[in-house]
Amino acid sequence: MPSSIPPQLQKRIDEKVSSGEYRSADDVLAEGMRLLELRDQRLSGLRADIQLGIESLDRGEGEDASTVIADLRAKYA
């Protein structure tokens, strides 16, 4: 699987390895992929929560925004 890394990213990878934070460029890339997977999981969870909220609103279960804002102002006043 050939790939090419832009010079500025290669420089950052080299810096991470040189600092001793990672043993190799592969370790840096593996950590980057792990973080992308974590981000994707969180985004998926947020999208699911948003969908639940939309469905709740579609069923008429929402609250009027002015009521929510008034409640928040009272709570944090």
N, C-alpha and C positions, 0 to 999 in steps of 0.2 A: 504494500500500500504506500506508494510514493506520495510524499507531501512536501510542501515548501512552506517554511515559516518566515514571515516578514522579518527583516533585520532587527527592527525595534523589539519584537517579541523574543527573538533569539537572544538579544542582549539581556533582556530581563531574565530569561531562563538561565543564561550563563551566570548572571549575578547571583541568582538564588543558589545555584550549585557552588559557586566560588565562596559564598558566605558560609557554607557548611550547613545551611538550613535543609538542603536536600542532597542526596548522594549522587543523583544523576539527572539528566534532562528528562528521562523517562519518569522519574519520581515526580518531577515538577508537573509534567503533563498529566500524570495519573491523578495528582491532587486537583488540578484544574478540572478534570473530568468528574471527579467526585463532587466538587463544589457545584458544577453545572447540574449534575443529577439531583443534588439537594435542592437547588433553586427550582428545577423543573417540578419536583415533588411538591414544594411549597406553592408554586403557581397553580398546580393542578388542584390542590386543596382550596386555594382561594377562589378559583373558578367554580368549584363545586359549591362553596358557601354562597357565592354570588347567585348561582342558579337557584339554590334553595330560597334565597331572599326574594328573587324575582317571582318564583312560584308562590311564595307566601303573599306577596303583593297582588299577584293575579287572583288569588282567592279572597282578596279584600281584607287581609289580616294586618295590613300596615297601619302605622299611626301618622297622623297629620304632622308635617314638618314643624309647624309653629308650636305644636304641643311638645314635641321632642326638644326643641330649642329652649322653650320656657322651662321645662323640667331640668335640663342641663344647666341653665343659668341659675336656677334656684339651688341646685345641688352644689355648684361650685362658687356661689356668691360669698 
